[in-house]
């Protein structure tokens, strides 16, 4: 677009986003425009997945919050009472870790303080440093209702959490149990399965002999698939294999499959654990269970119920004692009675002597030589001692899957401990029915299978954590040995009676327990008749990453339906991850993490937001591409310059929501384009197709408005055109606002005096329709200009060269278009004339437009022979390269052995050369 005299006095010549972003965000928030007063409007509600109070904005947050902001701005523009609930999560483990690290830096530690004094320090840290991410969300442009910002440790939230716990306990849905948990030795707390990362590590598989009791022997026979004997020998032991020899000290049995004939002679017999002082070595039974795989290893499995998840199940089914070997740091236990005494008591229990779970848990079966050792040091000692006794068969190198805590970063130790559990299986029934019935719609629908698979196999939810920071469990233990669950200590004391001394449970609740209440507690529940609950529950939509589907989404569905008797939200949209440009997952260790704030500094929040939307395709991850972000910054600049051009030509903002009256074809055409764009945009938003929505508005702004409409109206700025252009520009700003809020608000005000800010303007309602005749006329002109420009480029003709064209027998419609638009045809197509007559003989090119095929003579315009030679040479080169690439791609060895990026590049190169060959062949054909 050409610069006009007197252009845009109120707009800077260059689009610079930083200043206007800060200005408009402060203005919106200060005026309360993120939730304008609309008491009678239909509600629309979303809740923000509360980021950790320790957090800072990462690229995943940028995607998640951009999508939410696009939806809330869209619904606000549509006149809804749009509420976006915002807040932060107290993040028990993460926050306690941050504060303890700060203390360590000062040579201090948590245990130097009382629990209350330490919690005071956490609150001090939150007041000082806990609001980082909320400021960063503002920089992204998130239009949240900050006036109602929530925190999961706010007093009203704590009240709700306590009520939920007590109610679930009274309903039999929360209980205390001794079960195997994932124990994080660094954090010294239980963590959930979802907080465990499985990593491949190099390890070993040790094979040991467990001698049969009393020196007994049996004939061990192995057979091949046909039943032929391949090994037969007399053995006085049963062989087991393990990757964790230190846990042998807690074995309760050896299990074999009931159909494994090799061990049938010794099932029910006893064998000896081959470690520890010989005079006190324990005997354990050989049992049958479906768990062991006869075809894996020796087919015999040692059962250590207190330190392995599968073994725990075997021990439960078979009544096998489970002995805990390690302390809270995963060091071998050093408490309790001497080993000799504990081992003898364990022998008595194995022989049928009764014992309570508490007594079994108190037994320390770690010999004195290993007590207090780190688990891995104990492993070395155990292996060495067994080998010294001649009871090691062999050791194999083996890659094993090792569980690591996602925050503590150390190997998880499965540990038998007392914890609080939620009966998740019972609570999961209603959410599954809600999804089946359509009361909850999961988008994309492909995630339903994953949802059902997890929910149908859900395990009891361990909700207690051994931390100080968090919602303390409302349970008290009495001197009478009973547990009293109540909302207050006074209520617990009343239950226990005056003479019973109480001590409170030391544990706190899993952070996800409290955040599961987010959709309704943030609205005022459990206060009676909370007005926001009545209006805004259930929420309309939840947007979250698929990675928290079970951490948070499913648990909100459980608690919401259980306590509110309604689903927490009607739709659940699950987006993918933002990955590095090469498709790899981002991680600090790989050095490929992208800082969204750095991108905002460089290109502006609008550009980053538009990138996120344009790349968000349902069911797919987003590949980071900084060049695309830069491209959307250029898009904002193009719109900026278009607005400056319009203002310079007397075009200003419109006072009408409905389209102005129009008589000229180009004005009737652009109004119709607005009508179609609004409809397509509304459909994309209804379908939650963010990529489609972004692309619809992008192409309308760039192609229809900037590239064609403005070019077509140049030199024809009458009152009608100014009115239509101003109205169209307004529609653009409103449609684009959810995606690019800052630049659109700035341009909205620059175009003239406004009665309200763009953020609370009215969504387009053109009250017009598509004019088929105008659409056909303008699309004919566009096709003519586009095809002629492309042909000139193919043949090396200067873009500004003025040519003549011939059209011997035009249709009446085509003739009318040509005769109505001589100025546009001459200015844009650079055709000095179109003759309704046969073309002179000689080389020429044909240009299509609608039903017409115009002939443009080339004699004297280019050197025909030289151009043919150039095109033929280029065509041969492209065809040769395409054929070579085709051969490479069809070779299975290349596809299998080459790096994925090399295969992808070869495919892209092949497509490029095929397209180039097609283009060059078409150019040659034009020359005849």
N, C-alpha and C positions, 0 to 999 in steps of 0.2 A: 504494500500500500504506500502511496506517495504521501509525503509530508505536505500539509496544507498551511497556508499563511494563517497566523493567529491561532495555531492549534493548542487546544487543551490547556488553558491558563491555570486550571486548578489541579492538573495532574503533572507530576514530574515527567520529564522526557523519558527517563529510564525507570523500569520497574525494579524496585529494591524492596524485598519482602520484610526484612528484619524490623524496621521501624513501624510499619503499619500493623504487623502482627501483634507487637506489644501494645500498641495503641488500642486496637479494636478489642483485644481480649479483656483488657482492663475496663473498657467501656461497657462491654456486654455484662461482665460480672458485676460491675458497680451498679448498673441499672436493673439488676435482677432479671435479665432477659433470658437466662437459661431456663427459667420456669415462670413465664409471665402469668399474671392472674387470669385464669380461664375457668372459673368454678363450674360453669355450665357446659363446658366442652367435653367431648368424649375423651376418656383417658387413654394414654398410651404409656406403658411402663417397661423399662428395662433396668436391670441392676448390673452394675459393673463387677466383674470378678475382683474382689478386693485384693489389691496387690499387697505383698508383705510390707509392713511398716519399715523394714530394713532395706527395701528395694530401691532400685533406680531404673529408669526407663530402658528396656532393651528392645530389640527389634520385634520380638514377639508381642510385647505390650503395644508397640506402635501399630501393628496390624490389628490386634484385637480391639483396641480402643478407637482406631480410625473407623472400623466397620460399625461399631456401636454409635459413634458420633454421626456418621452418615445417616443411619436410620433415625436417630432422634431428631436431627435437624430437618430431615425430610418430613417426619410426622408433625413436628412443630409448625413447619410451613403449611401443612395441610390443616392447620387449625386445631390440632389435638391439645389436650392438657398433658403435654409430654413431660414425663418425669424420668430422669436418669439418676438413679440412686448411686451415690459414690461413697467410698470409704476405704479404709485400710484394715488389714488383718494383723492381729498381734503376733502371729507367726512364732509360736512358742519356742521351737528349737532354734530357728534362725536368729531370733532376737536375743535369746539367752547366749548364743554363741558370740554374737557381735559384742555384747556387753562384757562377757568374760574375756574376750581377746583384748579389749581395751584395758581391762584390769591387769591382764598378764603383762601388757606393755609397760605398766607402771609397777611391776613386781608385786602385784596384788592378786588375790583370788577370791572367788565367791565364798568359799568356806570360812573366810575370815569374818564373815558377817552373819547375822541372823537372817532367816528367810525374809522377814519384813524389811530389814535394812537393805538387803540386796534388791528386792522388788522396788524399793524407793529409788535405787540407782537406775533401774531399768526405766522407770517413769521419767527420771531426769534426762536420760539419753533420748527418750522419745520426744520430749519437749524441745530438746536441743537439735537433734539430727533426724528425727523420724518423719519429717515431712518432705523429704527430697523428691520422692516420686510424684507427689501431688503437684508440686511446682512444675515438674517436667510434663505432666499430663496437660497442664495449662498451655505450655509451649506448643504442644501438638494441636491445640485448638479444641480440646474436649469440652463440650458444653454441658457439663454436669451441674446438678443442683448443689453447689457447694454450701449453700445455706443450711443444708441438712446433712452435711458430711458426718459419716459414722465411723466408729472404731469398735472392733469386736471386744474390747475390754471396757467400753463405756458402761456406766452403772445400769442403764436400762437393758443393755445387751446381756450383762452378767445375770441380771434378774431372770431374763428369758431362758438363758442357758441352764440355770439352776432348776427352773420349773420343768424344762424338758427332761432333764436327767431324772428328777424325782418322779415325774409322771410315768416315764418309761419304766423306771424301777418298780413302781407300784403296779404297773400293768404286766410285770414279768418279762419285759423286753430288754431290761438291763440287768446284768447279774455279774457276780464275781466268780472267777474260775481259775484253776491252775492249768495252764495250757502252754504249749510251745509258742514262743514269740521270736521275732527278729530283734536281737539285742545288739545295740550299737555300743561297743566297748569304749569308744571315745566320748560319746555324748552321755553314756551311762543311762540309757533309757530304751524302752521298747519303741520300735517304729513299725509302720504298717508295711505290708507286702508291696504296696505301690511306691514306697520310698526306698526300695531296694533295687540296685542296678546289678545285673548279672554281667560279669566280664570274663573273657577267656584269659586264663593265666597258665603259665607252665608249672606243672606240679608232678607228683609221683603217685603211683599206685603200689602199695606194699602188700605182699602176700605172706600171710603168717599161718603157722600151725596152732590150732587150739587142741591140745592133747585130750584124748578121751579119759574120763575119770576111771581110776583104778587100773590103768594100763590096758584097758580093753581094746580089742581090735575088731575090724570088720573087713570084708572083701569089697573093695571099691572097683566098680566096673563102669567103663565108658564105652558107648556104642556109637557107630556112625548112623547116617540117615536110613540105611537099609537094615539096621539092627545087628550088624556085625560088630564083634568085640574088637576094640582098638586099644584098650588098656585095661589090664586086670592086675590089681596088686592088693596086698594086705596092708591096711593103714591103722595106725593107732591115734589118728588125729582127724580133724575136719579142717579143711583149708578155707580161709576167708581172705578177702582182699579189701583194703580200705585206703582212702586218701587222707584220713585223719586218725592216725594211730593213737594220739593222746586221748581220744574219747573211748578207747578200749577199756579204760579204768572204770567206766560207768556202764559197761555192757550188762544187759539183763537176760539175754538169750542169744542163740544163733538160730536163724530161721532158714528153712528150705521149702521149696514148693511141694505141695502134697503129692504131685504126680512125678516128682523127681526120684526115679528108682534107685539112683546111685546111693542115696542116703536113707532109704527105707529101713535098713537094718539098725540104724542108730537114732531114728526119731524117738523122742521120749527119753533118751539117755542124757547124761551130763558130760560137759566138756569144761576144760579149765582155761580161764583167761590167762594168757602167757606173759603176764607182766606183774611186777610187785614182789614183795618178799615171798619166797617160795612157801614158807610155812603158813602163810595166810592167803594164798591165792584162792580166788573164789571159783566155785563150780556153777555153771549156768546151764539151763536145759536147751536141748535141740528140739525146736518146735516146727510145725508146718504153718504156712500162711501163703495166701495168693500173691503177696507182694514180690518175693524173689523171682528173678527170671532165670530159669534153668540154663538158658543159652548164653548168659552173661557171666564172665569170670568163672568162678568155681560153682556158681549157682547157690552158694551159701552166703548169708548176709548176717553180720553181727547187728544186734538190735540195741541201740543206745537211745532210748526213748526221750531222754532229757536234752539231747543235742542234735537231733536230726528230725526233720519234718515227717519223712516217710516212716522212720523208726517209731515216731510218736504214735502214728496210726496203728502200726503192728502191736506196739505195747498196749495200747488201749484195748484193742480187740482181744488180746490174749491174756490180759491181767498181769503183764510183766512189770516189775518195779522199775521206776525211772529215777536214776540218781544224778543229781546236778554236780558237775565237777569244777565249775569255774565261778569266779566272783564277778562283780559288776564291771571290772576292767578286762575280763577274759583271761585273767591270770588263774592258775590252778589254785583251788581253794586252800586256805591255810587255817580255817576256823575249825571248831568242833573237837571231838574226842580223837585220841591217837588212832592211827590207821588200823592197828591190830584189833582194837576194840570195835571200830566201825565195820571192819571186814567180817568179824565173827557175828556181829548182829545181822549183817546182810545175808550171811549164810543161813542164819536161823529163819530169816524172812523167806528166803528161797526154798527152804525146807518145809514151808507151810506155816510158819509163825506169823500171826497177824501183826499188822503195823498200820498206823495212820499215815496219811499223806504228809502230814507235818513231820512225823518221825523220819520217814524216808527222806524228805527234803533236808533234814538236819544232818543226816549221815554224810560224812566226808570220806569218800573212798579213794582219796588221793594219797598214795604213800608219802611218808615224810620226805623222801628224796626228791619229790617233784613239787611239793607244796610251795606256793608263792611264785613259781616259775611262770614266765609268759607262756602262752599256749604253744607257741612255735618252738621255744626252747625246750619245753616239756616234750614236744614231738620228737626232737632230736634225741633226747635222753631215752625215751621209751623205745625208739627204734634200735638204738645202740644196745640197750639192755636185752631186748628180745633176740637180737642177732648174736649177742654174747652167749645166750643160752642155746643157740643152735636151732631156734624155732622160726627163723625167717626163711621163707622159700625163695623169694626173689623180689626185686623192685623194678618197676617199669617207669620210664618217663611218660608223662601223660598230660595233655592239655585238658584242663578242667574248667567248668563254669563256676566262678567264685562270686558269692553275693557281697556287694559293697553297699554301705550306707550312702545315700546320695548327698548327704550333708557332712557327716562325719568323715567320710572318705576312707574308712577302714573296713576290713572284712567283718561282716556280720556274723555273730555267733548265735545259732538257734539255742534258745535257753528256756527252761521250764520255770515259769514264774507265776505269781498270783497277779492277775490283772482284771480290769473291768471290761465287760464285753456287751455289745449290742446284738440282739438277735436280728441280724441283717437279713437272714433268709425270710423271716416273717414280714419285715418292713418292705422287702423288695417286691412282694406280690402285687401291691397296688400300683406302683410305677409301671410294672410290666403290662398290667391290664390297661393302664392309661395309654401306653404306646400302641398296644394292639387295637384299642378302640378308636384311636385317632384323637383322644383328648390331649395328648402330647404328640406333636409332629416333629420327627427328627429329620433335619435337613443337613447334608444329603441323606436320603433314605438308606443308602448303602451302609450307614453306621448302625442300623437297627440290628443286624445280625450280631455284630460285636457286642452291642448293648445286652441283647438277650443271652448270649453265651456267657457273659460275665455274671449277670444277675441270676441266671438259673443255677449257677454253680458257686454262688457267693458264700463266703465263709463268715463265721462270727467276726464282728468288727471290734478289734481291740482299741478301746478309746482312752485308756489311761497312759500317762507319760510320766516318767520319773524326773520331772523338772520342777523349778520353783516359779517360773513365769508362765502364767496361764490361768484358766478358770479352775480353781481348786475343786476337787470332787466333793460334793456335799454328803459325805458319809463319815460317821463317827463310830469308833470301836469302844465298846464298853468293857469295864472291868469284869462284867459277867460273861464275856466271850462273845457277845452278840454284836452285830453291825446294825447301825441305825441310819437310814437315809432320810434326810429332811431338808427343807429349804433354809432353815436356820439352826444354829446350835441349840437355841431355846426349844425349838420343836423336837429336836433329837433328844434333848434331856428329858422333855416331858414324856416321850415314848419310853425312855429307859427307866425313868423313875429317879427319885431324889437321891437314893443311896448309891447310884452307879456312876463311877468316874468315867468321863469320856475323853478320848483323844481323836483328833481329826485325821482322816486319811491324808497322807503327805503328797499324793499324786495330783497332777492336773489333767485336764481333758485334752485329747488330741485337738489340734487347731481346727481340723476339718469338721469336728463335731459342732463347734459354734458357728463356723461359716456356712454349715448346712441350713441354718435358720435365716440366712441373709434375706431371702425374698419377702419374708413377712415380719421379722423382728425389726428390720430397718424402717418399716411402716408404722411401728408403734405397738405391735403385739408384744406382750399379752394384755396390754391395757384394754379394758372393756370399751367397746364402741369407738376404737381408734378410727377417726374419719379416713385416714389414708389407707388403712387396711380395707375398708369398705369399698373405696373407689379404685384402688390400684392393685388389689390382689384378686385373682392371679395376675402376675405380670404377663405382658403380651409376648415377649421374646427374650431368650437368653442367647447371647453369642459367647462362645468359649472355644478355646483350642481343644482339639480332640484328646490331647494328653491329660486333661483333667476331667474327662467324662466320668471316671469312677471315683477320683479323689473328691470331686465336688458336685458335679451335675447330678449323678445318680443319688447321692446322699441328700441333696436338696429335694429331689423328687420324693424320697422316702419320708423325710421329716415334714415337708409341705403337705403332702396328702394326709399323713397321719394326724397332724395337729390342726390343719385348716380345712380338712375334708374336701379340698380342691387341689388340682395340680398347681405347682408354683409358677409355671409359665406354659403358654399354649404352644409355643414353637421353640425348638432347640436347634440353633445353627452351629455346626462344628466346622471350624476352619483348620487348615493345615499349618505346618511349620514354615517359618521363613528360613530358607537354606542359603548356603553360599552359592555363588554364580555357577560353580561346577556341580551343584546338587548335593554336596556334602553337608552334613549337619554342622552347624556352627558350634565351636567350642574354643575356649581360651587356649587350650593346649595346642590346637591346630593353628591358632593365630588368625582365624578367619571370621572373628566376631565383628559385626558392623554396628557402629554406634549411631542410633537414630538422631541423637542430638547433633552429632557432627554433620549429618546429612541436612538437618534443618538449618544449621548455621550456613551451610554451603549453598543450598538450593531453595530454602524456605519450607515451611510446614505444608503449604498447599501442594507443592510438587511431590513431597514424600507421601502425603495422604492419597493423592491421585494415583500414584504408582501402586500403593497397596491395594486400592480398589480395582484398578485395571488388571492386576495380576492375580486377584483372588478368584480362582475358578473352582467351583464346588468339587470337593474330593481330591484336590491336588495341592501340593506344597507350593509355596511362592519362592522362586529363585531370585535372589538379590541381583540387581543389575543397575549399577549407579548411572550408567548411560541413559537408561530409561527415566530415572529420576530427573536427570538433567534435561531430558526431552520434555518432561512435563513442566519443568521450569520455563522452557522455551514456549510451551503452550500458554502458560500464564502471561508471558511477555507478549505473545501474539494477540491475546485478548486485550491486554493493556493498550497496545498500539492501535487496535481496531477502535477501542473506545475513544482514544485521542483523535483519531481520524474523524469519527462521527461528530465529536464535539466541535472540531474545527470547521465542520460543515453545517453547523447550526442544529445538530441533532441532540436532543436531551432526553431525559427520562420521561416515561409516559405517565399519564394520570389515569389510565384505563387498564383494568384487568382484562377486559374483552378486547379482541383484536379491532383495530380501527377499520373504517371503511376503506376499500381499495378498488381501483379500477384498472391500473396497469398490470400486465401479466406478471412482471417480476415481483411486484408487491403481493399479488394474489398467490403467487407460487411460494414465497417465503413464509406467508401466513400458514399455508397448508403444510409446509415443512415443520413449522412449530407444532401444529396439531399432531402430526405423525410422531414427532420426537417426544412430546409429552406422553402420548399413549404408550410408546415403546419403553420409555423410562419408567412409567408407572407399572407396566407389566414386569419389567426386570426387577424392580424393587419388591413387588408382590411375590416374585419367585425367589427372592434373595439371591439374585444373580448380580453380584457387585461388579464383575467384569463387564457384563453386558450393559449395565447401567452406565458405567464410566465410558464405555466405548460409544454408546449412543450419543451422549452429550458431547463427547470429544469430537466426533465426526461432524455433528451438526455445527458446532462452533467453528472448527477449522475449515471444513470443506464447504458446507452450504453457505454459512454466513461470511466468513472472512475471505475465502478464496473465490466465491462466486457472487454472492449477493452484493457485497461492497464493490466488486469490480463492475458488476452490471449496472449499478446505479450511479457510478461516477459520472459527473457532468449533468445529472438529471435530478438535482435536489429541489424538487418542488415541495409544497406543503404536505401533500399526501405521502411522498417518499420519506420525508423527515419524520412524520408521525409513525409510519410503519416501522422504519428503521429504529426509532427510539423505543417503540413497543417491543420489537424483537430483541433488542439488546437487553431490555428489562427481563424478558422471559429467559434469556440466556443466564443472566446473573442469578435469577431465582433457581433455575434448574441446576446450575453448577454449584450453588452455594453449599449444599451438603458435602460436596467433595472438596471444594476450595473456598472455605469460608472467608478467609482474610482478603484476598484480592477482590472477591465479588462484593464484599461490604464496602471496600474503599471505592470501587467504581460506581456502586449504587449511589453513594452520596456525591461523588464528583459529577454525576450526570444531572444533578439538579436538586432542588429542595424536596425533602421527603417528609411525609407525615409520621413515618416510623422507620426503624432500622430494618435492614434486609433480613436479619435473623428471624424477625417476626412478621415478615411480609406474607402475602398470600400466594399459595402455589398456583401455577398457571391454570387458567380456565378460559381458553381463547374464545369460546362461544362462536366458533367458526368451523368450517369444514374444508377439505381438500378440493381445490378447483381443478378438475381433470384437464381442461383446456389450457389453463395457465401452466400446469405441471408439464404437459406435453411440450408446450412452446419453449419453456426455459430449458428443459432437459435436452431438447433438440439443439439449442444454442450451445449448451455445455458439451454435448457430444461432438459437435462440429469443432469447437475450439480445442477440446482435449485431443481429439484424433489428429487434427491438423498439426498441433504442437508436437505430438508424438512422432508423426511422420517426418516433420522437419528435422527433428533430433536424429532420427534413424538415418536420414540421408545427408546429414551434415549441413543443412541449410540454416542460415542465421535466423534466430527466433524473430527478429524484427523485419525480415524480408517480406515485402508486400507482394502478394501473388494474386493471380486471377483464377477464377474457377468457372466451370461450365456445368450446367444441369439441363440437359436437353428437354426432358419431359417431367417437370416437377408435378407432384400432386397438388391439389388446390390448397391443402392444409400447409404443405411445405412452402409453397409460393407465398402464402399469406404471412408465414413466420419470417421469411427472408425480407419481404417488403416492409414488415412492421419493425424490423430491427437493423436497419442499415448501419447506424452509428456503432452499435455494439459489435456487429460482425466485422466492421472495418477496424475498430479499436482493439478488440480482443483476438480475433482470428487473423488479423492483418491481411484480410482479403480486400483488395481495392475494388473488386466487382465480382458479382456472380451473374453470369450470362445464362439466360434461359435458351440455350442454343447448343448444337453439337460442338465438341471440342475440336480444335485443329489437329491434324495428324502429327505424330511424333511421340517421343517418350513423355509419359505423364504418370502421376500417382492418383489413386482413387481414395477418397475420404468419405467414410460413412457417417451419416447423421440421420437418425430415425429411419424413414423409408427411402431416404435419398442417398445417392452415391455420386458425390461431386468429383469431377475430373479436373486436376490441376496440372497444366502443361509444365514441363521441366526444361524444355529447350532454352538454352541461354541462361538457365538458373544455376545448373551444376554441370560438371564434366561427366556425362553419363557413363562413358567407358571407364574412366578412372574410378568412379564411385562403384560401378559393378565389380571391378577388380578388387577394390578394397573390401567390399562386402563378402565376395566369394572367398577371399583369403581368411577373413575373420570367421566366416561360417565353417570353413574346413577345420580351422584350429579348434573351435568350440566343439564341433562334432567329434574330433579326435580325442580331445580331453574327456568328453562325456563318455565315450566308448571305453577309454582306459579305466575310468572310475567305475563304470558299470561292471567291468570285468573283475576289478578288485572287490567290489561289494558282493558280487555273486559267488566269490570264493569263500567257502565255509571256514577255511583256516583263518582268513583275515577277520571275519566276524567273531570268531571264537577267541583268537589270541591277541588281537589288537586292543589297546586301551579303549574304553567306551567313548572317551572324548575324540579319539582318532577316527572311530567309526562314524560318530556323529558329524565330524567335520567332512569326511568323505561324502556322506549323504548330502550335506548342504552344498558342497562343491558340485556334486553331480547335478543336483536340481538347478543350480545356477547356470551351469553350462548348457543343460537341456533348454532352459528358458531363453538363454542368449541365442542358441541356435535357432529356436523358433522365431525369435524377433528378427534375426538377420535374414532368415528365409523369407519372412513377410516383407522386409525392406527390398529384397531382390525382386520379389514378385511385383512390388509397386512400380519398379522400373521397366517391367515388361520383358 
